[in-house]
Amino acid sequence: MLRALGSGPRGLTEGAAEDRLARFGENVLPTQRVTPWPRRLLLGLRDPFTAVLLVLGLVSAAVASWATAAVITFLVVVSCGLRISGELRADRSMAQLRELVATTASVLRRADSRDAAPVVREIPVDQLVPGDVISLGPGDLVPADVRLLRASGLRVHQAALTGESQPVDKYAVDVPDARYGRGVFGQPHLCFQGSSVASGSGTAVVEATGARTEFASTHTGGRRRGPSAFDRSVHGVSWILVRFMLLTPPLVLMANAAVDGRGLETLPFAVAGRSR
């Protein structure tokens, strides 16, 4: 990794750091894009359950079941309203989380001469570049996405990124292993901007800064990211329930037609059964 980043255990030279700062830009988060409420509403209507309720409302209105249609419409409005208000509160929380970024970092830098000894310096976080070797200690905020070179009893809070309430163990590994966990946040040798050191210490090399960090990807729309494991689980359960609901009306209609000889007369009842 050090070779790929053009760095080494002694860190970067001042000249190399200046060149990379000009190439990659300052280590600052991009401005968060505000999603307009009409777009939030459309995204809320794409939810499987909301889409099913909308279809049920249309069917109820088509069969003149006005009371059912009114109740379903009310549920859709309430659901979308709660979703939009929750997202607005989350955006405000994310704006506050943007303040949880370190202001300075302990960096190993050396003069441009070949035999110059590395010196630990405190520099502004926005001057960090990929390839910098930094030190982490208790209470420090991780200033960028880094890979650990050495660690001793290191535990890191990742609540701002994963929602985990407890700190997680971090340690250096030579070769990543998929068994450590699903996704990048499960890798013990990686620490991310927006997290904080609960205990222990470590030395790490900066892999990504600014808009290329996972924090920027997650909270500011810097990159398009795939759904999380939780999102995939909820989506899968939602579609299973939707399939069961889609099977209910024809089963009800066939049962009534076979037993009582009534088919379309029981359509409102079938629709009500789906809505439940």
Secondary structure, DSSP 8 states (H G I E B T S, - for coil): -TTTTT--TT-EEHHHHHHHHHHH--S---------HHHHHHHHHTSHHHHHHHHHHHHHHHTT-HHHHHHHHHHHHHHHHHHHHHHHHHHHHHHHHTT-S-SEEEEEEE-SSTT---EEEEEEGGG--TT-EEEE-TT-B--SEEEEEEEEEEEEE-HHHH--SS-EE----SS--GGG-SSGGG-TTEE-TT-EEEEEEEEEEEEE-GGGSHHHHHHS-SS-----HHHHHHHHHHHHHHHHHHHHHHHHHHHHHHHTS-SGGGHHHHHHHHH-
